[in-house]
Amino acid sequence: MSALLTVTGVSKAFGGLQALSDVSLQVNAGEIFGLIGPNGAGKTTLFNALTGLYSVDRGEVRLDGARLDGRKPHEVLKAGLARTFQNIRLFAEMTALENVLVGRHARTASGVLGAVLRLPAARREEADSRARAHALLERVGIASHARRLAKNLSYGDQRRLEIARALATEPTILALDEPAAGMNPAERAALRELLLQLQAGGVTLLLIEHDVKLVMGLCNRLAVLDYGVKIAEGTPDIVGRDPKVVAAYLGDEAI
Ligand SMILES: Nc1ncnc2c1ncn2[C@@H]1O[C@H](COP(=O)(O)OP(=O)(O)OP(=O)(O)O)[C@@H](O)[C@H]1O
C-alpha cells in the first residue's frame, strides 16, 4: 500500500502545554487507520492540525504529496480530506438531504451563489447533486429519512448523516472524530459495517475512537498518542501487545 497522508514531525503547543511533540505517521491508501490514546493525548489537536483548523508550530502534512499544513479548512476539504466532528455539527433545521447538498457544494462549479440565483447550469448541477445526495443517503443507510429534519433523526442516524455530508465532498480520505461516541451497541455494529463498506468502496479512513474493541477489530493499523507523543504505530496485534501502550492506555482492559 502506498502512503496517502503523511504527517512529519508535527508539533503544536498551547502556551506552555505541548499538545503534540514531533508526531510523525503515515496513512496508506485504502486502509482504516485508528488514532487512540487517553483523554488529552492530543488526538483532536492532531485532527485539527490536519484539517486546517489549527496551524502547526513545526512539521508538515502532505496528502498525496501536496502540502496541507498552512492551508485553510475549505482548501483542505477541496484537496480531498473531509472530516466529521466529535460533537455532531449538522444543520438541525435542514432536512437530511439538504445537509448532504451543503457538502456537495464544495465540489460543484457554480457553488452556493449559482444555486441561489438558479442559473441554468446551476439548475442542471442541482438536479445532479440531488441525485448524488440521495445516493449517498442510501449508501449510509438513511435514504428513507431524506426529508426529515436533521434534528429529528436518531443519534446514530445523525452520525450517519454527518458521514454522508462529508462523503458528498468526494474525499480521498475521511477523518472521523469519535464516530461511535454515544451510540448503543446496535448502532455501533451498524457503524462498523458502514465503515467497512466505505473502505471496500475505496475510501481511506482515519478515525479517533475511544471504543478500543471497535478500533482493534476494525483498523488495519493504528497509532497511539500519549501526552502529545506517538508511542506506537502498527497493526492492532503489535500495538495491543506493546508494553508502553498497555501501561499508558489500555491498562487492565488490554485486548
Ligand atoms: N484550543 C486549545 N487551547 C488550549 N489547550 C488546548 C486546546 N485544544 C486542546 N488543548 C489541550 O491540548 C491537550 C490535548 O487535547 P486534545 O483535545 O487534542 O486531546 P484528545 O486526545 O483529543 O482528548 P479527548 O480524548 O479527551 O478528546 C489537552 O491538554 C487539552 O487541554
The ligand as an ORCA input file, in Angstrom:
! r2SCAN-3c Opt
* xyz 0 1
  N      -7.539     25.299     21.862
  C      -6.831     24.859     22.909
  N      -6.275     25.729     23.804
  C      -5.556     25.282     24.846
  N      -5.338     23.987     25.108
  C      -5.863     23.078     24.278
  C      -6.641     23.456     23.141
  N      -7.038     22.319     22.494
  C      -6.537     21.297     23.201
  N      -5.826     21.750     24.265
  C      -5.098     20.915     25.234
  O      -4.230     20.083     24.491
  C      -4.197     18.778     25.054
  C      -4.626     17.782     24.006
  O      -6.040     17.907     23.831
  P      -6.865     17.098     22.730
  O      -8.258     17.611     22.788
  O      -6.160     17.150     21.437
  O      -6.784     15.617     23.309
  P      -7.624     14.339     22.883
  O      -6.642     13.223     22.796
  O      -8.422     14.619     21.678
  O      -8.537     14.142     24.145
  P     -10.050     13.566     24.287
  O      -9.906     12.088     24.116
  O     -10.402     13.937     25.679
  O     -10.886     14.215     23.245
  C      -5.095     18.809     26.288
  O      -4.299     19.011     27.414
  C      -6.006     19.980     26.016
  O      -6.436     20.575     27.229
*
